[in-house]
Amino acid sequence: MSWREKILNYFDGRLTNARTEGFNNVSKLVQKRGYRYKNFENYRLRNLNVCY
């Protein structure tokens, strides 16, 4: 019952956060694989490359 309003809002607007969750999952995967990245800019570029 606590999620009722949020679930019903989906049927009004048909919007989800699936894309955001997907990007978060990919970022976590890149972070696990890329433990050797010392430079944040390289890590950021790798994320952008994988996501797009």
CHARMM internal coordinates of N, CA and C (Angstrom, degrees):
IC EDIT
DIST 1 N 1 CA 1.4588
DIST 1 CA 1 C 1.5287
ANGL 1 N 1 CA 1 C 111.42
DIST 1 C 2 N 1.3388
ANGL 1 CA 1 C 2 N 117.00
DIHE 1 N 1 CA 1 C 2 N -26.96
DIST 2 N 2 CA 1.4637
ANGL 1 C 2 N 2 CA 119.12
DIHE 1 CA 1 C 2 N 2 CA -177.68
DIST 2 CA 2 C 1.5288
ANGL 2 N 2 CA 2 C 111.88
DIHE 1 C 2 N 2 CA 2 C -69.27
DIST 2 C 3 N 1.3305
ANGL 2 CA 2 C 3 N 117.67
DIHE 2 N 2 CA 2 C 3 N -23.27
DIST 3 N 3 CA 1.4668
ANGL 2 C 3 N 3 CA 121.29
DIHE 2 CA 2 C 3 N 3 CA -179.90
DIST 3 CA 3 C 1.5202
ANGL 3 N 3 CA 3 C 112.50
DIHE 2 C 3 N 3 CA 3 C -97.75
DIST 3 C 4 N 1.3007
ANGL 3 CA 3 C 4 N 117.66
DIHE 3 N 3 CA 3 C 4 N 2.23
DIST 4 N 4 CA 1.4626
ANGL 3 C 4 N 4 CA 121.66
DIHE 3 CA 3 C 4 N 4 CA -172.30
DIST 4 CA 4 C 1.5297
ANGL 4 N 4 CA 4 C 112.75
DIHE 3 C 4 N 4 CA 4 C -55.61
DIST 4 C 5 N 1.3296
ANGL 4 CA 4 C 5 N 117.54
DIHE 4 N 4 CA 4 C 5 N -47.93
DIST 5 N 5 CA 1.4633
ANGL 4 C 5 N 5 CA 121.15
DIHE 4 CA 4 C 5 N 5 CA -177.74
DIST 5 CA 5 C 1.5280
ANGL 5 N 5 CA 5 C 111.15
DIHE 4 C 5 N 5 CA 5 C -62.50
DIST 5 C 6 N 1.3204
ANGL 5 CA 5 C 6 N 117.61
DIHE 5 N 5 CA 5 C 6 N -41.64
DIST 6 N 6 CA 1.4589
ANGL 5 C 6 N 6 CA 121.58
DIHE 5 CA 5 C 6 N 6 CA -179.08
DIST 6 CA 6 C 1.5335
ANGL 6 N 6 CA 6 C 111.47
DIHE 5 C 6 N 6 CA 6 C -67.60
DIST 6 C 7 N 1.3102
ANGL 6 CA 6 C 7 N 115.97
DIHE 6 N 6 CA 6 C 7 N -39.80
DIST 7 N 7 CA 1.4621
ANGL 6 C 7 N 7 CA 119.91
DIHE 6 CA 6 C 7 N 7 CA 178.85
DIST 7 CA 7 C 1.5267
ANGL 7 N 7 CA 7 C 110.36
DIHE 6 C 7 N 7 CA 7 C -66.68
DIST 7 C 8 N 1.3088
ANGL 7 CA 7 C 8 N 118.28
DIHE 7 N 7 CA 7 C 8 N -42.54
DIST 8 N 8 CA 1.4607
ANGL 7 C 8 N 8 CA 121.34
DIHE 7 CA 7 C 8 N 8 CA 179.05
DIST 8 CA 8 C 1.5315
ANGL 8 N 8 CA 8 C 111.53
DIHE 7 C 8 N 8 CA 8 C -67.83
DIST 8 C 9 N 1.3294
ANGL 8 CA 8 C 9 N 118.02
DIHE 8 N 8 CA 8 C 9 N -31.37
DIST 9 N 9 CA 1.4633
ANGL 8 C 9 N 9 CA 120.76
DIHE 8 CA 8 C 9 N 9 CA 176.36
DIST 9 CA 9 C 1.5245
ANGL 9 N 9 CA 9 C 111.65
DIHE 8 C 9 N 9 CA 9 C -62.37
DIST 9 C 10 N 1.3268
ANGL 9 CA 9 C 10 N 117.42
DIHE 9 N 9 CA 9 C 10 N -31.52
DIST 10 N 10 CA 1.4661
ANGL 9 C 10 N 10 CA 120.42
DIHE 9 CA 9 C 10 N 10 CA 177.72
DIST 10 CA 10 C 1.5277
ANGL 10 N 10 CA 10 C 110.47
DIHE 9 C 10 N 10 CA 10 C -59.63
DIST 10 C 11 N 1.2980
ANGL 10 CA 10 C 11 N 117.37
DIHE 10 N 10 CA 10 C 11 N -41.81
DIST 11 N 11 CA 1.4632
ANGL 10 C 11 N 11 CA 120.75
DIHE 10 CA 10 C 11 N 11 CA -177.79
DIST 11 CA 11 C 1.5242
ANGL 11 N 11 CA 11 C 112.28
DIHE 10 C 11 N 11 CA 11 C -71.26
DIST 11 C 12 N 1.3295
ANGL 11 CA 11 C 12 N 117.17
DIHE 11 N 11 CA 11 C 12 N -22.62
DIST 12 N 12 CA 1.4689
ANGL 11 C 12 N 12 CA 120.38
DIHE 11 CA 11 C 12 N 12 CA 175.13
DIST 12 CA 12 C 1.5267
ANGL 12 N 12 CA 12 C 111.58
DIHE 11 C 12 N 12 CA 12 C -76.18
DIST 12 C 13 N 1.3200
ANGL 12 CA 12 C 13 N 117.60
DIHE 12 N 12 CA 12 C 13 N -44.91
DIST 13 N 13 CA 1.4545
ANGL 12 C 13 N 13 CA 120.46
DIHE 12 CA 12 C 13 N 13 CA -172.37
DIST 13 CA 13 C 1.5189
ANGL 13 N 13 CA 13 C 115.28
DIHE 12 C 13 N 13 CA 13 C -111.26
DIST 13 C 14 N 1.3297
ANGL 13 CA 13 C 14 N 118.28
DIHE 13 N 13 CA 13 C 14 N -14.52
DIST 14 N 14 CA 1.4623
ANGL 13 C 14 N 14 CA 123.66
DIHE 13 CA 13 C 14 N 14 CA -178.08
DIST 14 CA 14 C 1.5232
ANGL 14 N 14 CA 14 C 112.81
DIHE 13 C 14 N 14 CA 14 C 56.21
DIST 14 C 15 N 1.3246
ANGL 14 CA 14 C 15 N 116.89
DIHE 14 N 14 CA 14 C 15 N 36.49
DIST 15 N 15 CA 1.4565
ANGL 14 C 15 N 15 CA 121.57
DIHE 14 CA 14 C 15 N 15 CA 177.90
DIST 15 CA 15 C 1.5196
ANGL 15 N 15 CA 15 C 109.39
DIHE 14 C 15 N 15 CA 15 C -112.52
DIST 15 C 16 N 1.3259
ANGL 15 CA 15 C 16 N 115.51
DIHE 15 N 15 CA 15 C 16 N 139.13
DIST 16 N 16 CA 1.4585
ANGL 15 C 16 N 16 CA 120.77
DIHE 15 CA 15 C 16 N 16 CA 175.46
DIST 16 CA 16 C 1.5277
ANGL 16 N 16 CA 16 C 108.47
DIHE 15 C 16 N 16 CA 16 C -131.48
DIST 16 C 17 N 1.2974
ANGL 16 CA 16 C 17 N 116.53
DIHE 16 N 16 CA 16 C 17 N 172.70
DIST 17 N 17 CA 1.4524
ANGL 16 C 17 N 17 CA 121.28
DIHE 16 CA 16 C 17 N 17 CA 175.99
DIST 17 CA 17 C 1.5269
ANGL 17 N 17 CA 17 C 110.46
DIHE 16 C 17 N 17 CA 17 C -103.36
DIST 17 C 18 N 1.3096
ANGL 17 CA 17 C 18 N 117.84
DIHE 17 N 17 CA 17 C 18 N 26.93
DIST 18 N 18 CA 1.4592
ANGL 17 C 18 N 18 CA 122.07
DIHE 17 CA 17 C 18 N 18 CA -177.25
DIST 18 CA 18 C 1.5203
ANGL 18 N 18 CA 18 C 112.09
DIHE 17 C 18 N 18 CA 18 C -61.74
DIST 18 C 19 N 1.3133
ANGL 18 CA 18 C 19 N 118.48
DIHE 18 N 18 CA 18 C 19 N -39.43
DIST 19 N 19 CA 1.4595
ANGL 18 C 19 N 19 CA 120.93
DIHE 18 CA 18 C 19 N 19 CA 179.89
DIST 19 CA 19 C 1.5285
ANGL 19 N 19 CA 19 C 110.68
DIHE 18 C 19 N 19 CA 19 C -64.34
DIST 19 C 20 N 1.3113
ANGL 19 CA 19 C 20 N 116.98
DIHE 19 N 19 CA 19 C 20 N -42.97
DIST 20 N 20 CA 1.4604
ANGL 19 C 20 N 20 CA 121.03
DIHE 19 CA 19 C 20 N 20 CA 178.54
DIST 20 CA 20 C 1.5225
ANGL 20 N 20 CA 20 C 110.74
DIHE 19 C 20 N 20 CA 20 C -63.88
DIST 20 C 21 N 1.3113
ANGL 20 CA 20 C 21 N 117.21
DIHE 20 N 20 CA 20 C 21 N -43.28
DIST 21 N 21 CA 1.4594
ANGL 20 C 21 N 21 CA 120.65
DIHE 20 CA 20 C 21 N 21 CA 178.22
DIST 21 CA 21 C 1.5210
ANGL 21 N 21 CA 21 C 111.06
DIHE 20 C 21 N 21 CA 21 C -63.45
DIST 21 C 22 N 1.3200
ANGL 21 CA 21 C 22 N 116.86
DIHE 21 N 21 CA 21 C 22 N -37.57
DIST 22 N 22 CA 1.4659
ANGL 21 C 22 N 22 CA 120.40
DIHE 21 CA 21 C 22 N 22 CA 176.89
DIST 22 CA 22 C 1.5107
ANGL 22 N 22 CA 22 C 112.04
DIHE 21 C 22 N 22 CA 22 C -62.96
DIST 22 C 23 N 1.3285
ANGL 22 CA 22 C 23 N 117.19
DIHE 22 N 22 CA 22 C 23 N -45.20
DIST 23 N 23 CA 1.4641
ANGL 22 C 23 N 23 CA 120.49
DIHE 22 CA 22 C 23 N 23 CA 177.67
DIST 23 CA 23 C 1.5239
ANGL 23 N 23 CA 23 C 110.69
DIHE 22 C 23 N 23 CA 23 C -62.72
DIST 23 C 24 N 1.3209
ANGL 23 CA 23 C 24 N 117.17
DIHE 23 N 23 CA 23 C 24 N -39.64
DIST 24 N 24 CA 1.4646
ANGL 23 C 24 N 24 CA 120.15
DIHE 23 CA 23 C 24 N 24 CA 178.05
DIST 24 CA 24 C 1.5248
ANGL 24 N 24 CA 24 C 111.27
DIHE 23 C 24 N 24 CA 24 C -62.75
DIST 24 C 25 N 1.3090
ANGL 24 CA 24 C 25 N 117.28
DIHE 24 N 24 CA 24 C 25 N -42.31
DIST 25 N 25 CA 1.4652
ANGL 24 C 25 N 25 CA 120.66
DIHE 24 CA 24 C 25 N 25 CA 179.33
DIST 25 CA 25 C 1.5154
ANGL 25 N 25 CA 25 C 111.46
DIHE 24 C 25 N 25 CA 25 C -64.79
DIST 25 C 26 N 1.3352
ANGL 25 CA 25 C 26 N 117.27
DIHE 25 N 25 CA 25 C 26 N -42.24
DIST 26 N 26 CA 1.4632
ANGL 25 C 26 N 26 CA 120.89
DIHE 25 CA 25 C 26 N 26 CA 178.71
DIST 26 CA 26 C 1.5195
ANGL 26 N 26 CA 26 C 109.93
DIHE 25 C 26 N 26 CA 26 C -64.62
DIST 26 C 27 N 1.3278
ANGL 26 CA 26 C 27 N 117.35
DIHE 26 N 26 CA 26 C 27 N -41.25
DIST 27 N 27 CA 1.4617
ANGL 26 C 27 N 27 CA 120.67
DIHE 26 CA 26 C 27 N 27 CA 179.01
DIST 27 CA 27 C 1.5197
ANGL 27 N 27 CA 27 C 111.41
DIHE 26 C 27 N 27 CA 27 C -61.98
DIST 27 C 28 N 1.3075
ANGL 27 CA 27 C 28 N 117.23
DIHE 27 N 27 CA 27 C 28 N -40.96
DIST 28 N 28 CA 1.4525
ANGL 27 C 28 N 28 CA 120.63
DIHE 27 CA 27 C 28 N 28 CA 177.94
DIST 28 CA 28 C 1.5243
ANGL 28 N 28 CA 28 C 111.20
DIHE 27 C 28 N 28 CA 28 C -65.01
DIST 28 C 29 N 1.3228
ANGL 28 CA 28 C 29 N 116.87
DIHE 28 N 28 CA 28 C 29 N -39.00
DIST 29 N 29 CA 1.4552
ANGL 28 C 29 N 29 CA 120.88
DIHE 28 CA 28 C 29 N 29 CA 178.54
DIST 29 CA 29 C 1.5199
ANGL 29 N 29 CA 29 C 110.74
DIHE 28 C 29 N 29 CA 29 C -65.32
DIST 29 C 30 N 1.3272
ANGL 29 CA 29 C 30 N 117.31
DIHE 29 N 29 CA 29 C 30 N -43.56
DIST 30 N 30 CA 1.4622
ANGL 29 C 30 N 30 CA 121.01
DIHE 29 CA 29 C 30 N 30 CA 177.75
DIST 30 CA 30 C 1.5198
ANGL 30 N 30 CA 30 C 109.91
DIHE 29 C 30 N 30 CA 30 C -63.01
DIST 30 C 31 N 1.3238
ANGL 30 CA 30 C 31 N 116.88
DIHE 30 N 30 CA 30 C 31 N -39.47
DIST 31 N 31 CA 1.4573
ANGL 30 C 31 N 31 CA 120.48
DIHE 30 CA 30 C 31 N 31 CA 179.46
DIST 31 CA 31 C 1.5295
ANGL 31 N 31 CA 31 C 110.97
DIHE 30 C 31 N 31 CA 31 C -63.43
DIST 31 C 32 N 1.3222
ANGL 31 CA 31 C 32 N 117.36
DIHE 31 N 31 CA 31 C 32 N -40.42
DIST 32 N 32 CA 1.4611
ANGL 31 C 32 N 32 CA 120.50
DIHE 31 CA 31 C 32 N 32 CA 178.80
DIST 32 CA 32 C 1.5254
ANGL 32 N 32 CA 32 C 111.20
DIHE 31 C 32 N 32 CA 32 C -66.75
DIST 32 C 33 N 1.3255
ANGL 32 CA 32 C 33 N 116.75
DIHE 32 N 32 CA 32 C 33 N -41.56
DIST 33 N 33 CA 1.4634
ANGL 32 C 33 N 33 CA 120.75
DIHE 32 CA 32 C 33 N 33 CA 179.63
DIST 33 CA 33 C 1.5186
ANGL 33 N 33 CA 33 C 112.38
DIHE 32 C 33 N 33 CA 33 C -73.88
DIST 33 C 34 N 1.3175
ANGL 33 CA 33 C 34 N 116.32
DIHE 33 N 33 CA 33 C 34 N -32.74
DIST 34 N 34 CA 1.4536
ANGL 33 C 34 N 34 CA 120.90
DIHE 33 CA 33 C 34 N 34 CA -171.95
DIST 34 CA 34 C 1.5087
ANGL 34 N 34 CA 34 C 113.88
DIHE 33 C 34 N 34 CA 34 C -102.63
DIST 34 C 35 N 1.3095
ANGL 34 CA 34 C 35 N 117.60
DIHE 34 N 34 CA 34 C 35 N 42.99
DIST 35 N 35 CA 1.4640
ANGL 34 C 35 N 35 CA 119.65
DIHE 34 CA 34 C 35 N 35 CA -179.59
DIST 35 CA 35 C 1.5258
ANGL 35 N 35 CA 35 C 111.60
DIHE 34 C 35 N 35 CA 35 C -62.31
DIST 35 C 36 N 1.3443
ANGL 35 CA 35 C 36 N 117.15
DIHE 35 N 35 CA 35 C 36 N -19.28
DIST 36 N 36 CA 1.4612
ANGL 35 C 36 N 36 CA 120.90
DIHE 35 CA 35 C 36 N 36 CA -177.12
DIST 36 CA 36 C 1.5274
ANGL 36 N 36 CA 36 C 113.11
DIHE 35 C 36 N 36 CA 36 C -81.16
DIST 36 C 37 N 1.3401
ANGL 36 CA 36 C 37 N 117.87
DIHE 36 N 36 CA 36 C 37 N -7.37
DIST 37 N 37 CA 1.4642
ANGL 36 C 37 N 37 CA 119.68
DIHE 36 CA 36 C 37 N 37 CA -179.81
DIST 37 CA 37 C 1.5279
ANGL 37 N 37 CA 37 C 110.08
DIHE 36 C 37 N 37 CA 37 C -69.51
DIST 37 C 38 N 1.3134
ANGL 37 CA 37 C 38 N 115.07
DIHE 37 N 37 CA 37 C 38 N 113.58
DIST 38 N 38 CA 1.4639
ANGL 37 C 38 N 38 CA 120.06
DIHE 37 CA 37 C 38 N 38 CA 178.72
DIST 38 CA 38 C 1.5256
ANGL 38 N 38 CA 38 C 110.53
DIHE 37 C 38 N 38 CA 38 C -90.41
DIST 38 C 39 N 1.3167
ANGL 38 CA 38 C 39 N 115.86
DIHE 38 N 38 CA 38 C 39 N -27.51
DIST 39 N 39 CA 1.4579
ANGL 38 C 39 N 39 CA 121.96
DIHE 38 CA 38 C 39 N 39 CA -175.73
DIST 39 CA 39 C 1.5330
ANGL 39 N 39 CA 39 C 109.00
DIHE 38 C 39 N 39 CA 39 C -100.27
DIST 39 C 40 N 1.3270
ANGL 39 CA 39 C 40 N 117.25
DIHE 39 N 39 CA 39 C 40 N 126.43
DIST 40 N 40 CA 1.4557
ANGL 39 C 40 N 40 CA 120.82
DIHE 39 CA 39 C 40 N 40 CA -179.29
DIST 40 CA 40 C 1.5257
ANGL 40 N 40 CA 40 C 111.58
DIHE 39 C 40 N 40 CA 40 C -62.40
DIST 40 C 41 N 1.3262
ANGL 40 CA 40 C 41 N 117.44
DIHE 40 N 40 CA 40 C 41 N -35.08
DIST 41 N 41 CA 1.4717
ANGL 40 C 41 N 41 CA 120.80
DIHE 40 CA 40 C 41 N 41 CA -179.25
DIST 41 CA 41 C 1.5311
ANGL 41 N 41 CA 41 C 110.82
DIHE 40 C 41 N 41 CA 41 C -61.71
DIST 41 C 42 N 1.3163
ANGL 41 CA 41 C 42 N 118.09
DIHE 41 N 41 CA 41 C 42 N -39.72
DIST 42 N 42 CA 1.4694
ANGL 41 C 42 N 42 CA 121.16
DIHE 41 CA 41 C 42 N 42 CA 176.82
DIST 42 CA 42 C 1.5300
ANGL 42 N 42 CA 42 C 111.27
DIHE 41 C 42 N 42 CA 42 C -65.37
DIST 42 C 43 N 1.3151
ANGL 42 CA 42 C 43 N 115.93
DIHE 42 N 42 CA 42 C 43 N -39.88
DIST 43 N 43 CA 1.4653
ANGL 42 C 43 N 43 CA 120.81
DIHE 42 CA 42 C 43 N 43 CA 177.56
DIST 43 CA 43 C 1.5283
ANGL 43 N 43 CA 43 C 110.32
DIHE 42 C 43 N 43 CA 43 C -63.84
DIST 43 C 44 N 1.3203
ANGL 43 CA 43 C 44 N 116.25
DIHE 43 N 43 CA 43 C 44 N -43.44
DIST 44 N 44 CA 1.4720
ANGL 43 C 44 N 44 CA 121.24
DIHE 43 CA 43 C 44 N 44 CA 179.29
DIST 44 CA 44 C 1.5236
ANGL 44 N 44 CA 44 C 110.79
DIHE 43 C 44 N 44 CA 44 C -62.91
DIST 44 C 45 N 1.3215
ANGL 44 CA 44 C 45 N 117.10
DIHE 44 N 44 CA 44 C 45 N -44.12
DIST 45 N 45 CA 1.4643
ANGL 44 C 45 N 45 CA 121.14
DIHE 44 CA 44 C 45 N 45 CA 178.97
DIST 45 CA 45 C 1.5314
ANGL 45 N 45 CA 45 C 111.67
DIHE 44 C 45 N 45 CA 45 C -63.72
DIST 45 C 46 N 1.3140
ANGL 45 CA 45 C 46 N 116.53
DIHE 45 N 45 CA 45 C 46 N -38.21
DIST 46 N 46 CA 1.4620
ANGL 45 C 46 N 46 CA 120.46
DIHE 45 CA 45 C 46 N 46 CA 177.72
DIST 46 CA 46 C 1.5289
ANGL 46 N 46 CA 46 C 110.36
DIHE 45 C 46 N 46 CA 46 C -64.01
DIST 46 C 47 N 1.3147
ANGL 46 CA 46 C 47 N 117.19
DIHE 46 N 46 CA 46 C 47 N -42.70
DIST 47 N 47 CA 1.4761
ANGL 46 C 47 N 47 CA 121.00
DIHE 46 CA 46 C 47 N 47 CA 177.58
DIST 47 CA 47 C 1.5098
ANGL 47 N 47 CA 47 C 110.62
DIHE 46 C 47 N 47 CA 47 C -61.14
DIST 47 C 48 N 1.3103
ANGL 47 CA 47 C 48 N 117.24
DIHE 47 N 47 CA 47 C 48 N -45.44
DIST 48 N 48 CA 1.4735
ANGL 47 C 48 N 48 CA 120.37
DIHE 47 CA 47 C 48 N 48 CA -179.63
DIST 48 CA 48 C 1.5198
ANGL 48 N 48 CA 48 C 110.37
DIHE 47 C 48 N 48 CA 48 C -63.77
DIST 48 C 49 N 1.3118
ANGL 48 CA 48 C 49 N 117.50
DIHE 48 N 48 CA 48 C 49 N -38.29
DIST 49 N 49 CA 1.4619
ANGL 48 C 49 N 49 CA 121.33
DIHE 48 CA 48 C 49 N 49 CA 179.96
DIST 49 CA 49 C 1.5276
ANGL 49 N 49 CA 49 C 111.10
DIHE 48 C 49 N 49 CA 49 C -65.26
DIST 49 C 50 N 1.2967
ANGL 49 CA 49 C 50 N 117.02
DIHE 49 N 49 CA 49 C 50 N -41.70
DIST 50 N 50 CA 1.4708
ANGL 49 C 50 N 50 CA 121.17
DIHE 49 CA 49 C 50 N 50 CA -177.51
DIST 50 CA 50 C 1.5314
ANGL 50 N 50 CA 50 C 110.89
DIHE 49 C 50 N 50 CA 50 C -72.88
DIST 50 C 51 N 1.3239
ANGL 50 CA 50 C 51 N 117.15
DIHE 50 N 50 CA 50 C 51 N -38.72
DIST 51 N 51 CA 1.4683
ANGL 50 C 51 N 51 CA 120.79
DIHE 50 CA 50 C 51 N 51 CA -174.03
DIST 51 CA 51 C 1.5219
ANGL 51 N 51 CA 51 C 113.32
DIHE 50 C 51 N 51 CA 51 C -78.23
DIST 51 C 52 N 1.3053
ANGL 51 CA 51 C 52 N 117.25
DIHE 51 N 51 CA 51 C 52 N -25.68
DIST 52 N 52 CA 1.4641
ANGL 51 C 52 N 52 CA 117.88
DIHE 51 CA 51 C 52 N 52 CA -176.79
DIST 52 CA 52 C 1.4637
ANGL 52 N 52 CA 52 C 112.54
DIHE 51 C 52 N 52 CA 52 C -117.41
END
COOR INIT
IC SEED 1 N 1 CA 1 C
IC BUILD
